[in-house]
């Protein structure tokens, strides 16, 4: 079917490169149309709204956040172990379909399942950081949504993620390297000035993407 298509849209340069490499598609036929956050839904939420969200889901004031399915490429399983190694008694709130991880039982993990965009914005806004150690993404929308809400991001240099996060995130070189993640989690927990810098840079980075520009 690819041979008879006149024009392709790819959500990232990484995806376009994959299309050329694995589907032998002529690069001149590919247009880059990035995804974007919905600015009407994802923006820093007021404290009262975050407080209501945390109370509803039995979350403490301090928590880390993971957004995505339990798909192995997301590397969710390394996060609870890494938090324990870091000696941080802070829970990990997990949003999304449990997928392959539904039989797993991890210490200090609070599964929230599916939540509305309204609640997701509150989850991002209240989190100490989004931890997103994915090995493979076509785009990486949770990273952009988190930044739009003023949530610091720890992610990886794999696949499309550097295109999305730019210089506004902390990066782990190797997605499955939990040891490298330990000092980053400690920094995010202890260094409030770093948190504030990441929040501000993230909000500016998120503004570089919009559905209007994509259209």
N, C-alpha and C positions, 0 to 999 in steps of 0.2 A: 504493500500500500504506500509505503514511503516514496517509492519511485514515481508515483503518479500525483503526488502532492505538489502544488505550486509554491506554497509559502508556509513556513513554520514559525511558531512563536515559542521562545524559550524563556523561562522565568529568571534565568541567571546566565552569566557567561560560562560558568562551570557546566550547566546543563547543555548549552550549545556545543561546548567542547566534547562532551560525552556523545552527543548526537552525531558529530562529525566522525569521532573515533570508532563508535560501535555500529552506527547505522549507515556510515559512508554518505552522509548528507552534505551536499555542497553548502559551504558556509555562507555564500551569498544569498541563499534562500532562507536564512534564519534571522529573525528579528528578536532582539532582547527586550522583553516586556516584564520588568520586575514586579513582584507582588508588592503590596503596601498594607500598612495598618489603616484601619478605619478611624480617622481622627475624631469622629463623633462618638466613638465607643471607647477608644483607648487613649487616655490622658491621665495625669496624676489625680487620683481620687482624694476627696477630703478625709480628714482623720476620722470623723464620725462614721462615714460609710465603711472605712476599713475596720473600725472597731466592731460594727454590726456584723460584718462578714466574718471576722475572726471568732466572734461569740457564737455565731450560727454553726460554724464548723469546728468549734472547740480547738482553735488555734491560739497559741500564746502570742505575745507581742512580737517576739523574735522568731522567725522561721525562714528557712530556705525554700525555694520553689523549683519544681520540675514540671514542665508542660509537654505532654506528648504521650504516645502509645508505649506499650511495653515491648515493642519491636526490638530485637537484639541490637540493631544498628544504633539505637538511641543511647545504649550503655547506661541505662538507669541503674542497673544493679551495682555499679561501682560507687554510686553517690552515697548510699547509707553506710557502706563500709568505710569510705573515705572520711565521712563526718565523725565516725567512731574513732578512727586513727588520729584525727585532728584533735580529739578530746573535747569536741564541741557538743554540749548537751542541748542542741537546738534541733527541733524536728524538721523533717523534710515533708512539705505538702506536695502531693503528686496529683496533678490535674490531667484527666484524659482517660481513654480506654485502657484497661489494664493489660489487654493483649496476652502476650506470652508470659507476662509476669504475674498473672492472676493467682497462681498457686504459691507465689513467694510470700514469705513472712519476714519482714525486716524490722529491726529495732528502730524505734523513733521515726517511723514513717506514718504519715496521715494521708490515706487515699481519699481524694475528694470526688473521683469519677468525673463525669461530665458536669460542667456548670455553665451558666449563661455568660454571654459576653460582658454583661454588667458586673457579674460576680468575678469574672476573670480579670477585669480591669482593677477591681479592688484587691484581688490576690497578687497581681503584679505590684501594685502601688504599695502594699504593706510588706512585701518580702524584703529580706535583707539582700538577697540576690537571686536571680534565675541561674540555675546550674543546668547547662545544656551541652553535655559532652558527646554529642552525636558524631558518628563516623561518616555519615553520608546523608546529605540533604540536597534536594533540588533548589531550595531557597532557604528555608529556616525562619518561618513566619513568627514563632514565639519569641525569637531574639528581637525582632523589630517591634512587636507589640509591647514587650517588656520595656524596651528603651523609651517608647512613646509614653509609657506610664511612669518614667523616672526610676525604673528598677535597674540596678547594676547587673551586668551580665558576665558570667564566666562560661566560655565556650571553647571550641577547638579550631585549629587551623585547617580542618578537613573540608573538602568539597567546596560548597558555595558560601560557607559561613563567614569567611573574612570579607567577602563582597558585601554582606549584609551589615556586619558589625563594624567594619572599618577600624578606626583606632579608638573606638569607644568601649571596648570590652577587654577583659583579661583573657588570655589565650593559653590553653594547654596544647603543647605540640602534638602529643600522642593521645588520641581520645580515650584509650583504655588504661592510661597511666594514672592510676589513683594516687600514687606517691607524689606526682607533680601537682596534683590538685590540692593536696593537704596544705601547703603554705599559702595558696591563694585563698582558701576558705578562712584560714586564720587571719590573713590580711583584711579580708572583707569584714570579718567580725570585729577586729580590734582597731582598724584605722578609719575613723569617721571621715577624715579629710579625703581619703581615697574614695570612699562611698559617694561623697558629695561631688567629686570630680567626675566620677563615672556617670552619676545621675545627669549632670549637666551636659556632658559630652554625648550621652546616649540620646537625650532629647533632641539635640541638634542633628545627630545622625539620622534619627527617625524622620525628621523633617525633609530629608533628602529623597524620601520615597513617598509617593502619593498615587492614588488611583487615577487622578487627573493626569499626572505625568505619564503614567502607564498607558492610559487611553490615547 
